[in-house]
Amino acid sequence: MMLRRYARLFGTTVPEAPKASKVNKAVPSAKFTKTTKLDNRIEANLTKLSIALSNLPQRDPTQSSSASKAPPTSQKKPSRTESTFHLPDDLTSLTVGDTFDLLEYFMKPPYNHTLHPYYFSQVIKEAISILKDRPAVHLIKAPVNQNEKDKTASITVIGDLHGSLADLNSLLKTIGPPSANNMLLFNGDYVDRGLHSVEVLSVICCLLISSPDSVFLNRGNHEDSNVSKAYGFKEECDVKFLEWDECVSFFESLSVAHLIDNDFNGGAVVVHAGVGDWDGLSGVADLGKGPGSILKTGLLEDITWSDPDFEVSGTRRNETRGAGSFYGMDVVEKVLLDCGVKNFVRSHEPCYQGVDQVGLSEGMRFYTVFTSTDYPNFEGCNLAGVLKFSLSDDDPTILTWESPELIMTHSDLTSTRYDNDLTCMSSILLSEIFLHKVQIHLELLKLSTDGRRVTIEQWKQCMVKVTGLEIDWIELSKFLTKRVQRVKMINNVPKIEETGFIDINHFLDHFEDGEGGGDEGDRLFIRGKMLYVLFKHLDADDSGGLTRSEFEIGVETLNEHLEYSEKFNLKDAEEIFDRLDKDKNGIVDLSEWNDIFK
């Protein structure tokens, strides 16, 4: 039986949790470790922003000048002659084949196709109608064929995808379409980080609609109204004219845990991140699925935000992320014994080999599954992995792969030369770039067509304009910037193609730790973003303008919801305002603010 209370009905007992045994994990590369540490630092800052948003009073939509407007034209059903991908009028007739056709449509170069806003809305609503009736803790059983369990059945646990369309495509090519004998469990974090969160979510929801008995979805920490504001999914929805409130309702409809029947390799508890101070899954079931934002909700926050600590027992707060808990393997074993299963499966952290496994006592195992390659944003060097359960007594099968198409950067190939030459460059030049970092960022965004990259010539144009220095920027770009290259697999042989682009964020990131910058520059940037989101939240009349007095009131408002150590220094706030008030008229345009802090 799956739950401890069932064991009690039959008079059996559950022993105390034994001490965890050794960890068996692949040793990551130095680059993977460095990328992970940097990503943790960025995530901690953005988590602070998310928590601050959860503390703010909700904006009154009745005060907005757009509150009574009719739905935008883009929300109307497209005519069949319109050049877009068309879904069936009745989505209950949607097939797996239709879903794979949609994925193929998204994968066509130049990879800028998306689902029409009308269809996206219909897909999200239909997915919600399926998910809303599912429990917070969902049991997955083996299918029955002629009164017996079908021995060919399997269920595959899929980790974080984070808007990576290429990895979703590789995943489905690897494991095949969902069916009664090929069930799929997506373990959260479908959105944010990657470029195609909307498209990834569209395909996953279509898989659910076309195969409702074979597709299961868990909630991750990014399926959160405030987190996805901080990390960019809401902005992607706005740019693509999609209804944000529908996405929040979708988040609220997701289950937070799944139990895989113990006929599948001894069964499993599957949650996005882990556990905290809880007493079995029954408490989760009683708590329900949670609101749009699950930060500061205790148990649900622990399930979606926590990380394992293999060196200690028990639980403690997760200072690294700023949310959730750290938990020891003794806690994991207690949960497994409580549920009567052998395996604990979570995602939430990138794995160098795609899947990490840890051997526990009495044949129990702990897995971390991550399905986004070279995370984040193709900056890392990790494989993608999934965990496949079948009807046997063996351990589940680990499947891993490299992304067939990934982004590499010039400095990845010449990092040593880059580091040495950069230290020899004029400190005056580096200081000049740091001092103009915000203006450079804004100017590059104006020149960019996708908000992420510029050509080398555009970069030179920006540097001359902002710094006023007529020097050989083209030559300097070899040492100051990261050139974006694309690696494609042709006949199973990797081929590097030069794109001629410079990654904006990679270039500017090198001036976070420079002289006069470092943590202070990083702190100023994240606080600027926090203030931007706050004022968008408070700009009920959508005027788009912000006076200095309104700015100061906003800072005071936000400080009321922050701990003492996190409160804004008025000097920081004034510096941000002065940087943005270019014409010195005492008013800041929020659209320009968005260009810098989005």
BATI-84491 format. One record per residue (C-alpha): x, y, z; residue in one letter. Coordinates in steps of 0.5 Angstrom, whole numbers, padded with zeros to 4 digits, always signed. Layout:
% residues N
XYZA...
This chain:
% residues 598
+0000+0000+0000M+0002+0007-0002M+0001+0011+0005L+0003+0009+0012R-0004+0010+0014R-0006+0004+0010Y-0001+0000+0013A-0004+0001+0020R-0010-0002+0017L-0007-0008+0016F-0003-0008+0023G+0004-0007+0020T+0009-0002+0023T+0014+0002+0020V+0021+0002+0023P+0024+0008+0025E+0029+0012+0019A+0036+0009+0019P+0042+0013+0018K+0043+0015+0010A+0049+0012+0007S+0054+0015+0002K+0053+0019-0004V+0054+0017-0011N+0055+0023-0016K+0059+0025-0022A+0064+0030-0021V+0062+0036-0024P+0067+0040-0029S+0070+0047-0026A+0066+0051-0031K+0060+0047-0029F+0061+0049-0022T+0063+0056-0023K+0056+0057-0027T+0052+0054-0022T+0055+0059-0016K+0054+0065-0021L+0047+0062-0022D+0046+0061-0015N+0048+0069-0013R+0043+0071-0019I+0037+0067-0016E+0038+0069-0009A+0037+0077-0011N+0031+0075-0016L+0028+0071-0010T+0029+0077-0006K+0025+0081-0011L+0020+0075-0011S+0019+0075-0004I+0018+0083-0004A+0013+0083-0009L+0009+0078-0005S+0009+0083+0001N+0006+0088-0003L-0001+0090-0003P-0005+0088-0009Q-0006+0093-0015R-0013+0095-0015D-0015+0093-0023P-0021+0098-0022T-0017+0104-0022Q-0013+0102-0028S-0015+0106-0035S-0015+0100-0038S-0019+0096-0034A-0026+0097-0038S-0023+0096-0044K-0025+0090-0049A-0020+0085-0050P-0015+0086-0055P-0016+0084-0062T-0011+0079-0062S-0015+0075-0057Q-0020+0074-0062K-0021+0068-0066K-0016+0068-0072P-0019+0066-0079S-0017+0060-0082R-0014+0064-0088T-0009+0067-0083E-0002+0065-0083S-0001+0062-0076T-0002+0055-0073F-0009+0053-0073H-0012+0048-0067L-0019+0045-0067P-0025+0049-0065D-0026+0043-0060D-0020+0042-0056L-0023+0035-0054T-0021+0033-0061S-0014+0035-0060L-0009+0029-0062T-0002+0028-0060V-0001+0028-0068G-0003+0035-0067D+0001+0037-0062T+0007+0034-0065F+0005+0038-0071D+0005+0045-0067L+0012+0043-0064L+0015+0042-0071E+0012+0049-0073Y+0015+0052-0067F+0022+0049-0069M+0022+0052-0076K+0028+0057-0076P+0029+0062-0074P+0025+0060-0068Y+0021+0066-0067N+0014+0062-0068H+0009+0062-0063T+0002+0060-0061L-0004+0065-0063H-0006+0069-0057P-0013+0066-0058Y-0011+0059-0058Y-0006+0060-0053F-0012+0062-0048S-0016+0056-0050Q-0011+0051-0049V-0009+0054-0042I-0017+0054-0040K-0018+0047-0043E-0011+0045-0039A-0014+0048-0033I-0021+0044-0034S-0017+0038-0033I-0012+0040-0028L-0017+0043-0023K-0020+0036-0021D-0014+0033-0020R-0012+0032-0012P-0006+0036-0009A-0002+0029-0009V-0004+0025-0015H-0003+0018-0015L-0001+0014-0021I-0002+0007-0022K+0000+0002-0028A-0006+0001-0033P-0010-0005-0033V-0010-0009-0039N-0015-0015-0039Q-0016-0015-0032N-0008-0015-0031E-0003-0009-0031K+0000-0008-0037D+0008-0010-0036K+0010-0006-0042T+0008+0000-0038A+0013+0006-0036S+0013+0013-0033I+0018+0018-0035T+0020+0023-0030V+0022+0030-0033I+0026+0035-0030G+0026+0043-0031D+0026+0045-0038L+0026+0053-0037H+0023+0055-0043G+0028+0051-0047S+0024+0049-0054L+0030+0045-0056A+0031+0040-0050D+0023+0039-0050L+0024+0037-0058N+0030+0032-0056S+0026+0030-0050L+0020+0028-0054L+0024+0025-0060K+0028+0021-0054T+0022+0018-0051I+0016+0018-0056G+0009+0021-0055P+0005+0020-0049P+0000+0014-0049S-0003+0009-0044A+0004+0005-0044N+0009+0011-0044N+0006+0016-0039M+0010+0023-0038L+0011+0026-0031L+0013+0034-0032F+0016+0036-0025N+0015+0043-0026G+0019+0049-0028D+0017+0050-0035Y+0018+0057-0035V+0023+0063-0034D+0030+0063-0036R+0030+0060-0043G+0027+0064-0049L+0021+0060-0051H+0017+0059-0044S+0010+0060-0048V+0012+0055-0053E+0014+0050-0048V+0008+0051-0044L+0004+0051-0050S+0006+0044-0052V+0006+0041-0045I-0001+0043-0044C-0003+0040-0051C+0000+0034-0049L-0004+0034-0043L-0010+0035-0047I-0009+0030-0052S-0007+0025-0047S-0010+0027-0041P-0009+0020-0038D-0002+0019-0039S+0001+0026-0038V+0002+0029-0031F+0004+0036-0028L+0008+0038-0022N+0008+0045-0020R+0015+0048-0019G+0018+0054-0016N+0017+0058-0022H+0010+0057-0023E+0009+0062-0019D+0006+0069-0020S+0011+0073-0017N+0017+0069-0019V+0015+0069-0026S+0015+0076-0026K+0022+0077-0023A+0025+0072-0028Y+0021+0074-0034G+0016+0070-0036F+0010+0075-0035K+0014+0080-0039E+0014+0074-0045E+0007+0074-0044C+0006+0081-0045D+0010+0082-0051V+0006+0076-0054K+0000+0079-0052F-0002+0073-0048L-0007+0074-0042E-0003+0073-0035W-0008+0072-0031D-0010+0065-0034E-0003+0063-0033C-0003+0065-0026V-0010+0060-0026S-0006+0055-0029F-0001+0055-0024F-0006+0055-0018E-0009+0048-0022S-0002+0044-0021L-0001+0039-0017S+0005+0039-0012V+0007+0032-0011A+0006+0025-0015H+0006+0018-0012L+0008+0013-0017I+0005+0006-0015D+0010+0001-0012N+0009-0004-0018D+0014+0001-0022F+0021+0000-0019N+0019+0000-0012G+0015+0006-0013G+0017+0014-0012A+0015+0020-0009V+0016+0026-0014V+0016+0033-0012V+0019+0039-0015H+0025+0041-0010A+0024+0037-0004G+0022+0037+0004V+0022+0041+0010G+0019+0040+0017D+0013+0036+0015W+0010+0029+0017D+0008+0025+0011G+0005+0027+0004L-0002+0027+0008S-0001+0034+0011G+0001+0036+0003V-0006+0033+0001A-0010+0037+0007D-0006+0044+0005L-0009+0044-0002G-0005+0047-0008K-0004+0054-0006G-0005+0061-0009P-0002+0064-0015G+0005+0065-0011S+0007+0060-0006I+0013+0064-0003L+0012+0064+0005K+0007+0059+0005T+0011+0054+0009G+0010+0047+0007L+0009+0049-0001L+0015+0053-0001E+0019+0048+0002D+0016+0043-0003I+0018+0047-0009T+0024+0051-0007W+0028+0046-0002S+0035+0043-0003D+0038+0037+0000P+0044+0037+0004D+0048+0031+0004F+0053+0032+0010E+0048+0034+0016V+0041+0031+0019S+0034+0034+0020G+0032+0041+0016T+0035+0048+0016R+0033+0054+0013R+0036+0055+0006N+0040+0061+0006E+0043+0060-0001T+0036+0061-0005R+0033+0065+0000G+0027+0061+0000A+0025+0054+0002G+0030+0049+0007S+0036+0045+0007F+0034+0037+0008Y+0038+0031+0010G+0037+0024+0007M+0035+0022+0014D+0028+0026+0013V+0028+0023+0006V+0028+0016+0008E+0023+0018+0013K+0018+0020+0008V+0020+0014+0004L+0018+0009+0009L+0012+0013+0011D+0009+0012+0004C+0012+0005+0003G+0016+0007-0003V+0023+0006-0005K+0025+0012-0009N+0025+0020-0008F+0025+0024-0014V+0026+0031-0015R+0029+0037-0020S+0030+0044-0018H+0038+0044-0019E+0042+0043-0025P+0046+0036-0026C+0052+0035-0029Y+0050+0028-0032Q+0043+0030-0033G+0041+0026-0027V+0044+0025-0020D+0043+0019-0016Q+0044+0017-0008V+0044+0011-0005G+0040+0010+0001L+0039+0005+0006S+0035-0001+0005E+0035-0001-0002G+0032+0006-0003M+0035+0012-0007R+0035+0019-0008F+0035+0022-0015Y+0035+0029-0018T+0033+0030-0025V+0034+0036-0030F+0032+0036-0037T+0035+0043-0039S+0042+0042-0043T+0047+0047-0042D+0043+0051-0036Y+0042+0057-0036P+0041+0060-0043N+0046+0055-0046F+0052+0058-0041E+0053+0052-0037G+0056+0045-0040C+0051+0040-0037N+0047+0034-0040L+0039+0033-0040A+0036+0027-0037G+0030+0024-0035V+0028+0018-0030L+0024+0012-0033K+0020+0007-0029F+0018+0001-0031S+0014-0005-0028L+0020-0009-0025S+0024-0010-0019D+0030-0006-0022D+0032+0001-0021D+0029+0006-0026P+0033+0007-0032T+0037+0014-0033I+0037+0017-0040L+0041+0023-0042T+0043+0026-0048W+0046+0033-0051E+0042+0038-0054S+0043+0037-0061P+0043+0045-0062E+0046+0049-0057L+0049+0056-0056I+0057+0057-0055M+0061+0063-0054T+0067+0066-0056H+0070+0066-0049S+0068+0059-0048D+0074+0057-0053L+0079+0062-0050T+0077+0064-0043S+0085+0064-0041T+0087+0069-0046R+0081+0073-0044Y+0082+0073-0037D+0090+0075-0038N+0089+0080-0043D+0083+0083-0039L+0087+0084-0033T+0092+0088-0037C+0087+0093-0040M+0087+0100-0038S+0084+0101-0031S+0081+0108-0034I+0078+0104-0039L+0075+0099-0035L+0072+0104-0030S+0069+0108-0036E+0065+0102-0038I+0063+0101-0031F+0061+0108-0030L+0057+0108-0036H+0054+0101-0035K+0047+0103-0035V+0047+0108-0040Q+0051+0102-0045I+0046+0097-0043H+0040+0102-0045L+0043+0104-0052E+0045+0096-0053L+0038+0094-0052L+0035+0100-0057K+0040+0097-0062L+0038+0090-0061S+0033+0087-0065T+0031+0081-0060D+0033+0085-0053G+0039+0080-0052R+0044+0080-0058R+0047+0086-0062V+0052+0085-0068T+0060+0087-0067I+0059+0094-0071E+0052+0096-0067Q+0057+0094-0060W+0062+0099-0063K+0057+0104-0065Q+0054+0104-0058C+0061+0104-0054M+0063+0110-0058V+0057+0114-0057K+0056+0113-0049V+0064+0113-0047T+0066+0118-0053G+0072+0115-0054L+0074+0114-0061E+0079+0108-0060I+0079+0101-0064D+0073+0098-0061W+0073+0092-0066I+0080+0089-0063E+0078+0091-0056L+0071+0087-0057S+0075+0080-0058K+0077+0081-0050F+0071+0085-0047L+0065+0081-0050T+0063+0074-0051K+0062+0072-0059R+0056+0068-0060V+0057+0062-0064Q+0052+0056-0066R+0054+0049-0065V+0050+0044-0070K+0050+0037-0070M+0051+0035-0078I+0052+0027-0079N+0053+0027-0071N+0059+0031-0072V+0059+0038-0068P+0060+0044-0073K+0061+0051-0070I+0058+0057-0074E+0060+0064-0073E+0053+0068-0072T+0057+0075-0071G+0053+0077-0065F+0055+0079-0058I+0051+0077-0052D+0049+0084-0048I+0048+0081-0041N+0055+0077-0042H+0059+0083-0044F+0056+0087-0038L+0056+0082-0033D+0064+0082-0033H+0063+0089-0030F+0060+0087-0024E+0066+0085-0020D+0071+0090-0023G+0074+0096-0019E+0069+0101-0016G+0063+0096-0018G+0062+0089-0015G+0057+0087-0010D+0055+0095-0010E+0053+0095-0017G+0050+0088-0017D+0046+0091-0011R+0044+0097-0015L+0041+0093-0021F+0037+0089-0017I+0034+0094-0013R+0033+0098-0019G+0029+0092-0022K+0025+0092-0015M+0023+0099-0015L+0021+0098-0023Y+0016+0092-0021V+0014+0096-0015L+0012+0102-0019F+0009+0098-0025K+0005+0095-0019H+0003+0102-0016L+0002+0106-0023D-0006+0104-0023A-0008+0110-0028D-0002+0107-0033D+0001+0114-0034S+0008+0111-0035G+0011+0117-0031G+0014+0118-0024L+0016+0124-0021T+0021+0124-0015R+0016+0125-0010S+0012+0119-0012E+0019+0115-0013F+0021+0117-0005E+0014+0115-0003I+0015+0108-0007G+0022+0107-0003V+0018+0108+0003E+0013+0103+0002T+0017+0098-0001L+0022+0099+0006N+0016+0097+0010E+0016+0090+0007H+0023+0089+0008L+0028+0087+0013E+0032+0092+0016Y+0038+0089+0013S+0035+0089+0006E+0032+0096+0006K+0033+0101+0001F+0039+0106+0002N+0036+0113+0000L+0043+0115-0004K+0042+0108-0008D+0035+0110-0010A+0037+0117-0011E+0042+0115-0016E+0038+0110-0020I+0033+0116-0021F+0038+0121-0023D+0041+0116-0028R+0034+0115-0031L+0032+0123-0031D+0036+0124-0037K+0033+0131-0039D+0033+0133-0031K+0026+0135-0031N+0024+0131-0025G+0020+0126-0029I+0022+0119-0030V+0019+0115-0036D+0017+0108-0034L+0018+0105-0041S+0026+0107-0041E+0026+0104-0034W+0023+0097-0037N+0029+0097-0042D+0034+0097-0037I+0031+0093-0031F+0027+0088-0035K
